Amino acid sequence: MAPLAAMLVSLILFRTLGWAGWDYMNDWVISLRFAVAIMFLVAASAHWGRLRGDLIAMMPPRIPNAQILISLTGILEIAGAILLLIPATAMAASTGLALMLLAMFPANIYAAHKKLTLGGKPVTPIGARVIMQMLFLAAVLAAGWLPPQG
């Protein structure tokens, strides 16, 4: 839930800064790009922090090298967040991040079925997770594929 909160709060913050006179942020698409980037940076921080063990446990047993995969996805989230902010790479970054969200979704389903925890709290139930995943996908694709309204 922290990545969702980070995205929504930062989107409101960036839009407010735009309305307050920061011309660059006075654009929904630019503000959304920064908000999505922050969301992925927050998500990536869990890959090496206290939640790392919980993320590794979320990987279905049939997937080998879970520790390496968790590190790799964290690196890809950071790279995608940065590349999303560069106009020339925003579309490619958006596409890659969306594909990664889809590829990681089975781990969320596995975690919900196994009633795992994340930071000592139950993982998001499947129904809510599907809605969140659709929101994340819509946001990341809009951020990369829509042109700035500028």
Secondary structure, DSSP 8 states (H G I E B T S, - for coil): -HHHHHHHHHHHHHHHHHHTT-GGGSSHHHHHHHHHHHHHHHHHHTTTSTTHHHHHHHS-TTSS-HHHHHHHHHHHHHHHHHHHTSTTTHHHHHHHHHHHHHHHHHHHHHHHHTT-EETTEE---HHHHHHHHHHHHHHHHHHHHS----
